[in-house]
Amino acid sequence: MEDMELTSTGGKQSPIEGLFSLIPPHALMAISKTMKRGSKYGIGNWHKIPIMAKQADTTIDVGELDHALEHYLNFVRNHGDPMEQLTHFAARALMALDQFIRENEIDLTNFKG
């Protein structure tokens, strides 16, 4: 029989791995708007960007983390709109994390956080 948990009000449900209600909702909304704005480059375009900068023939492909850190430093130095800098930093960090998980085929089943 499948694992089941009982809620404090007597409801039965399957257990879940994460606790999504702990993700800050205002930040998540702001990041989703940043991602929508970035979709002008094509939905999923960020999958084509490396996590870290790498040499590509005679050029350097700038990576997700390079962009994330640039936005972070812009925020710290008061360059540009602070909300824009933070949301872009967070979005780029999430992209890098997602790519790392996918590229390394990490099984999140046993990841404890």
Secondary structure, DSSP 8 states (H G I E B T S, - for coil): ----EE-TTS-EE---SS-GGGS-HHHHHHHHHHHHHHGGG-TTGGGGS-SS-EEETTEEE--HHHHHHHHHHHHHTT-S-HHHHHHHHHHHHHHHHHHHHHHTT--GGG---
